[in-house]
């Protein structure tokens, strides 16, 4: 039995980081009214415009609500995977395999809003309404129950099911428990103010566990109802209107009408706090909270969709007067944060929402030189400086003691502080020393060392030191031992050091990344992804033995046993932390990380590595036609259905650009291909049986991912059978015998057309794989590979993608405008590396033109032509604009002639004109003004057949 008590409301200042998903429809942000995440991680959105799906990068409309003239306000996925949608006007839709299915109950639809949908344990779907009670679907009939038959109210705000097969209705007159039995809906019991409810106006419901129901009230917060003992306890005492409830392990998120999110935590202590979503992001109304199995949660708030990492990584804001100032050091103790910036010392309570307070030290020190902070057991504050030694201030902010070289300090340059019981160890420029914080007696531990950057303590009380040039040193009563004595000098510069629960030493080398020292052997952690190849500025090991490394602009969390890694880099609006171990503080197992724009809180208890990141095969196009492939593990194709385009999907809403795919096509090759494109193109496959295996890769992390498989067969053509070959020989002899001169003339004409086609294809292939272009590309790569390895890798990837697309489209008469734009963008990316981003490429083409056709490489040739004839530099950037005018694609560029023009054969423009004459009767138009060169290319709306 779970009994809850009344909590006092506390408004803490930690705030989960949020990122709005930019969901655009017809050029405007889609106003979402309801949302669910289906079994494959795709978001289903209800809106005034209808039903949509969103997968993190593209929006697809499945149903246009204009047919109903009412917004979609409720969504639900049943046990069979079918999606149900209810409108504000009472209409009900069902979707199977992402297609709307006609649903026409014999009694007709309700006339009022469908406020919620659910399914009982028997598979019956229930529909709550705002005015007509509740409906249940039984054999295409809608069975209705209203207030005149005993229901608490006809105004139902929300419905859920429980494990007993009952349906719970949240109404404006209490709660009704219903069950379908003996062909009728029966009322099991009701709750209202007469038997324990604090208010009859119930807005929403959720089960915290099978025995405890969470009740969200219209105006007075939330309560818990323990069903086994019929006990109702108040949970939230503030006057909040609860709109949604998110159930997590040991806590609840309560979405409100006008206060953002209220967090109710039950372990290790009872706490209720406002999550400051409203104050920090301006998000007022929380409409839906979706808990996902990934590193993020989904919120529907103010008709917008947000993704948040939840509470494992939060932010504490800092006042504007210290925002963007250089942070120096942080210390967290006794429920307070002490943060030193270049202009002073500031203090804030963790336990409430109090403001930051400036601390006035009654002794003048140089704030800009502060390097470390520590608090001793007597409540004194110790401040280390890089120029003035070590200071100790008492509770009244008065100076108790100042240490420098004149009174026992090894050096006036202090790098780090470490408190062990009543002894404060310090690392400085000339070694390590310690001070007894009770009697202020100073002792020198090691004076023959180089600079000590970091100190950690093992279980046996030995001290481990990270030094500048002497590697790692273990200091104990029985002597000092030096490690890494046989490695190169530059590998002995150690920034940070930490010890895990198994007494293994972890350290960061200034130039060489992360290492582990075990049994006196140093091992490089070479599977750690160093995202931007930046140094490790600090590291620590959390209570779950995850190794956390802090870099210039991202944080990496590593489980060394499973080799799983997650890197937080620019996600949810996260910006960089700073530069040293002094800007990391541990308090009650949570880590406080200092940055210019705030303090981030990492909570290990709330972080978990994902079990798997799945990949789904969503659409299969054969010869540009989509086939029914949903939930089909195997399918067969005809011999000429051998051009496949397979679209992949991975539910990663944080930043879809970080997803790549690894795939193998068994039956064709055992080679593994890695691509950043979510479309796999398989052209000209020979007959045979294939198995496509694909798995996602999160570019910034290492994690376990499962292979998704799809098996298919391309059957042999019937005309390869013996009987058909014999028949063809006989018929062919007859035809050849009876052929006449007219037929020979037609055949010769056909041969001439075919030869023209071959000449054109040879010409386009020669143009595509131009040796001169390849030679220049390789020269460009050679020129940057030694000076800019990051751009060299990007350049190589773009070049590989460019030639891959060329080969993929070499047999095509035409490709879509969307595909040709993709080729041109890769080509622009290559050239911008060459010209330092001096090419400005603007595309102003509505989405519905993207399926029009063009000969391959039309845009690439025109872009190349513009670069060839015009100056391109940062001071004189080349502007290229692509737009639509009636049925023409307009490509224009500003004219800025080179001083020494290259000899022009005008072969590029002539090639485009010839290619268009080959596939269509329309001809491109060439215009030139005093300032612009303009090419008007006709758009082809239907793919032409080969000549």
Secondary structure, DSSP 8 states (H G I E B T S, - for coil): --------EE----EE-EEE---EETTEE--EEEEEE-TTS-EEEEETTEEEEE-SS-EEEEEEGGGTTS-EEEEEE-TTS-EEEEETTS-EEEEETTEEE----TT---SS-EEEEEE-TTS-EEEEEBSS-EEEEETTEEEEE-GGGT-S-SBEEEEEE-TTS-EEEEETTEEEEEEEETTEEEEEEEE-GGGT-S-S-EEEEEEEETTEEEEEESSS-EEEEETTTTEEEE---S---EEEEEEETTEEEEEESSS-EEEEE-SSS-EEEE--HHHHH----EEEEEE-SSS-EEEEETTEEEEE-TTSEEEE---TTTTTS-EEEEEEETTEEEEEETTEEEEEESSS----EEE--BS---GGGEEEEEE-TTS-EEEEESSS-EEEE-TTSBEEEEE-GGGT-S-S-EEEEEEETTEEEEEETTEEEEEETTT--EEEEESSSS-EEEEEE-TTS-EEEEEBSS-EEEEETTEEEEESTTS-GGGGBEEEEEE-TT--EEEEETTTEEEEEETTEEEE-TTS--TT-----EEEE-TT-EEEEE-SS-EEEEETTTTEEEEESSGGG-----SSGGGEEEETTEEEEE-SS-EEEEEGGG----S----EEEEEEETTEEE--TT-SEEEE-TT---EEEEEE----S-GGGEEEEEEEETT----EEES-SEEEE-S--SEEEEEEEEEEETT-B-----EEEEEEE---GGGSHHHHHHHHHHHHHHHHH--HHHHHHHHHHHHHHHHHHHHHHHHHHHHT-HHHHHHHHHHHHHHHTT-HHHHHHHHHHHHHHHHHHHHHTT-S-EEHHHHHHHHHHHHHHHHHHHTS-EEEEEE--GGGTT-EE-TTHHHHHHHHHHHHB--SSTT-EEEEEEEETTEEEEEEE--B-SS------HHHHHHHHHHHHH-S---EEEE-SSEEEEEEE-BSS-----
